[in-house]
Amino acid sequence: MPKLEIVAQRSDCWSALRASAEAAARDEPHLASQMNAVILSHDDLASALSFQIGRKLGDSELGPMSVREVCRDAFAADPSIVAAAEADLQAVAERDPAIKTLLQPFLYFKGFQALQAWRVAHWLWTQGRETLAFHFQSRISELFQVDIHPAARLGSGLFLDHGTGIVIGETAVVGDEVSMLHNVTLGGTGAGRGDRHPKIGKGVLLGAGAKVLGNITVGDYAKVASGSVVLKPVPAHCTVAGVPARLVNCPTEATPARTMDHTLADIVYDFVI
C-alpha cells in the first residue's frame, strides 16, 4: 500500500487495519489464523488491542485472558486510552518510511506495542493499583526492552522507533507528537526523590541514544541529536547536540518529530540560555 494511502486512511484506522489483515490472510495463508485471532474476529480497535496486549504480556503468573480483562476494563473506564493508541498508530504511519500498512506496527513493532501496554499500566497506577502496574512494567521491559515507569505522563501521537533501550523515569512528562528512537533515556541525576525527571515538550525529536537527565525542560518542537547528553534546559524550536549538549541552531525546523530529520547545522554555538 503506498505511503500516501496509509495517511489518507488515518481517520479510520480500524477499517484500514482490518483491510490490511484481510489482504495478509489471503496473501499468506500460514498467517491467516493469526490475522483472524488478533484482528478479524474483533468488532473494534479496543477489542483487538486488548487481545494483542493480552497475548503478548500474558504468562504463567498472569494469563493472557486476565491481562485482556484488565485492558478491557481500562479502555471502558477511559476511552482516551484507545484514542491515544489510534493517534500513536497514525504517527507510525506518517513518520516511518519502512512500513507498508498499519498491520506492521500493530502486530510486530515493539515500540508501538510497549507504548500501548504502558498506557494500561499508567491507568492502573492512577487507580491506585500499583502492584499490578509494576507487573505490567516488568513484563513490558522483559518483552520489549522498553522501561517506562507507570507513573510517568505521556501524551498521544507518539512514535517510539525501534523501541529497544528506551528508559523513561517516574516523574518524566512527554508531550504530544513526540518521536524518539532507540536507547533514549529520560532519567534523573542522582538518588534524590521528588520531581527529578525531564519534561519533554510537544513535537520534540529525540535521536538515537539521546540522554536527557534531571528535572529540565526540552521546549516544544526542539530536537536533540543522536548520542547527546542534555543537562540543561533546551529552548523551544532549537537543536542541541554533543556531550554535554550545546545549541546547534535556533530556530530549527517547524516540526522535527514529524519530518524525522536528524541532520544538523554546520556551526555549533555555545550552550547559553
C-alpha positions in Angstrom: 0.0 0.0 0.0 1.5 3.4 -0.9 2.5 5.7 1.9 0.0 8.4 0.9 -2.8 5.9 1.0 -2.0 5.0 4.6 -2.1 8.6 5.7 -5.3 9.2 3.8 -7.0 6.4 5.8 -5.9 7.6 9.2 -9.4 8.9 10.1 -10.5 5.3 10.2 -7.6 3.3 11.5 -9.7 0.3 12.4 -11.1 -0.1 8.8 -7.6 0.3 7.4 -6.2 -2.3 9.8 -8.9 -4.8 9.0 -8.3 -4.4 5.3 -4.6 -5.0 5.8 -5.3 -8.1 7.8 -7.7 -9.5 5.2 -5.1 -8.9 2.5 -2.4 -10.6 4.6 -4.6 -13.6 5.3 -5.2 -14.0 1.5 -1.6 -13.5 0.5 0.0 -15.6 3.3 -2.3 -18.5 4.3 0.2 -19.5 7.1 -0.7 -16.3 8.9 -4.5 -16.5 8.3 -5.3 -17.9 11.8 -3.2 -15.1 13.4 -5.0 -12.4 11.4 -8.3 -13.8 12.4 -7.5 -14.2 16.1 -5.8 -10.8 16.6 -7.8 -8.6 14.2 -10.6 -10.0 12.1 -12.6 -11.7 14.8 -12.9 -8.4 16.7 -15.5 -5.6 16.3 -13.3 -2.6 17.1 -9.8 -1.4 17.8 -10.3 -1.6 21.6 -11.2 -5.3 21.4 -8.3 -6.2 19.1 -5.8 -4.1 21.1 -6.8 -5.8 24.4 -6.4 -9.2 22.7 -3.0 -8.2 21.4 -1.7 -6.9 24.7 -3.0 -10.0 26.5 -1.3 -12.4 24.1 2.0 -10.6 24.4 2.1 -9.9 28.2 0.3 -13.0 29.4 2.4 -15.5 31.2 2.1 -18.3 33.9 1.7 -15.7 36.6 -1.0 -13.6 34.9 -2.5 -15.3 31.9 -3.5 -13.8 28.6 -7.2 -13.7 29.4 -6.5 -11.9 32.7 -4.4 -9.3 31.0 -7.0 -8.9 28.4 -9.7 -8.3 31.0 -7.6 -5.7 32.7 -7.1 -3.9 29.3 -10.8 -4.0 28.6 -11.6 -2.5 32.0 -9.1 0.2 31.3 -10.5 1.0 27.9 -14.1 1.1 29.1 -13.2 3.3 32.0 -11.1 5.7 30.0 -11.8 5.8 26.2 -9.0 8.3 25.7 -6.5 5.4 26.0 -7.8 3.9 22.8 -7.9 7.3 21.2 -4.2 7.7 22.1 -3.4 4.3 20.7 -5.1 5.3 17.4 -3.1 8.5 17.3 0.1 6.5 18.0 -0.7 4.2 15.1 -1.3 7.2 12.8 2.1 8.6 14.0 3.9 5.5 12.9 2.2 5.5 9.5 3.2 9.1 9.0 6.8 9.0 10.2 8.2 5.6 9.5 9.0 5.1 5.8 9.6 1.4 6.3 6.1 0.4 6.9 3.7 -0.9 4.2 0.4 -0.9 6.1 -0.9 -0.4 9.7 -0.6 -4.1 10.2 3.2 -4.0 10.8 3.2 -1.7 13.8 0.1 -3.2 15.4 1.4 -6.8 15.1 5.1 -6.6 15.0 6.6 -3.2 16.2 7.7 -3.4 19.8 7.8 0.4 20.2 4.1 0.6 19.5 3.2 -2.4 21.5 5.2 -1.4 24.5 3.6 2.0 24.5 0.0 0.6 24.4 0.8 -1.8 27.2 2.3 1.0 29.2 -0.9 3.1 28.7 -2.8 0.3 30.6 -0.1 0.2 33.3 -0.4 4.0 33.7 -4.2 3.7 34.1 -3.7 1.1 36.8 -1.3 3.4 38.6 -3.8 6.2 38.6 -6.4 3.8 40.1 -4.0 3.0 43.0 -3.3 -0.5 41.7 0.4 0.0 41.9 1.5 -3.7 42.2 -0.3 -4.7 39.1 1.0 -1.6 37.3 4.6 -2.7 38.2 3.8 -6.2 37.0 2.9 -4.7 33.6 6.0 -2.5 33.6 8.2 -5.6 34.3 6.6 -7.6 31.5 6.9 -4.7 29.1 10.6 -4.4 30.0 11.3 -8.1 29.6 9.4 -8.5 26.3 10.2 -5.2 24.5 13.3 -3.8 26.2 11.3 -0.6 26.9 11.3 0.5 30.5 8.7 3.2 31.3 7.6 3.9 34.9 3.8 3.6 35.2 3.7 6.9 36.9 5.3 8.8 34.0 2.9 11.0 32.0 3.0 10.6 28.2 0.9 12.3 25.5 -0.6 10.9 22.4 0.6 10.7 18.8 4.0 9.3 20.0 6.4 7.3 17.8 8.9 5.0 19.6 11.0 4.0 16.6 12.7 0.6 17.2 12.0 0.9 20.9 15.0 -1.1 22.2 16.6 0.5 25.3 14.2 3.4 25.9 14.0 4.3 29.6 11.6 6.9 31.0 11.6 7.7 34.7 8.8 8.1 37.2 8.3 11.9 37.1 9.0 12.4 33.4 6.5 14.1 31.2 6.3 13.7 27.4 4.1 15.9 25.3 2.0 15.0 22.3 3.5 14.2 18.9 7.0 13.4 20.2 9.3 11.0 18.3 12.1 9.1 20.0 14.5 6.5 18.7 16.2 3.5 20.5 18.3 3.9 23.6 16.7 7.2 24.6 16.9 7.9 28.4 14.7 10.4 30.2 16.4 10.0 33.6 17.5 11.5 36.9 20.9 12.7 38.0 21.1 11.0 41.4 19.2 9.1 44.2 17.1 12.0 45.3 13.4 11.7 45.4 10.7 14.1 44.2 10.3 15.7 40.8 13.6 14.6 39.2 13.0 13.7 35.5 12.8 15.7 32.3 9.7 17.4 30.8 9.6 17.0 27.0 7.5 19.4 25.1 5.2 18.9 22.1 6.6 17.7 18.8 10.2 17.1 20.1 12.5 14.8 18.2 14.9 12.7 20.4 17.6 11.0 18.4 19.0 7.5 19.0 21.0 7.3 22.2 20.0 10.7 23.5 20.1 11.2 27.2 18.1 13.9 28.9 18.9 14.0 32.6 17.3 15.8 35.5 14.2 17.9 36.1 14.8 20.1 33.0 12.6 21.2 30.1 13.0 20.5 26.5 10.9 23.0 24.8 8.2 22.4 22.1 9.5 21.3 18.7 13.1 21.1 19.8 15.5 18.5 18.5 18.1 16.5 20.5 20.8 15.0 18.3 21.7 11.3 18.5 24.1 10.4 21.2 23.7 13.8 23.0 23.7 14.2 26.8 21.4 17.1 27.8 21.9 18.5 31.3 20.5 22.0 30.8 17.1 23.2 29.6 16.6 23.4 25.8 14.7 26.3 24.3 11.7 25.7 22.1 12.4 25.3 18.4 16.1 24.8 19.0 18.5 21.9 18.2 21.2 20.7 20.7 24.0 18.2 20.1 27.1 16.8 21.8 28.4 15.7 25.2 27.5 17.8 27.0 24.9 19.1 24.6 25.3 22.6 23.1 23.0 24.7 20.9 23.4 24.0 17.2 20.8 26.3 15.8 17.7 28.3 16.7 15.2 28.2 15.3 15.2 24.6 14.0 12.7 23.3 11.5 9.0 23.7 12.4 8.0 20.0 13.1 11.1 17.9 13.7 9.2 14.9 15.2 7.1 14.6 12.1 9.9 15.0 9.5 12.3 12.8 11.5 15.1 15.0 10.1 18.3 14.2 12.1 20.7 16.5 10.2 22.5 19.3 12.0 23.7 22.8 11.1 27.3 23.2 10.3 28.0 25.8 13.1 27.8 24.8 16.7 27.2 27.6 19.3 28.0 27.7 23.0 25.1 26.4 25.1 23.9 29.7 26.5 20.3 30.0 27.7 
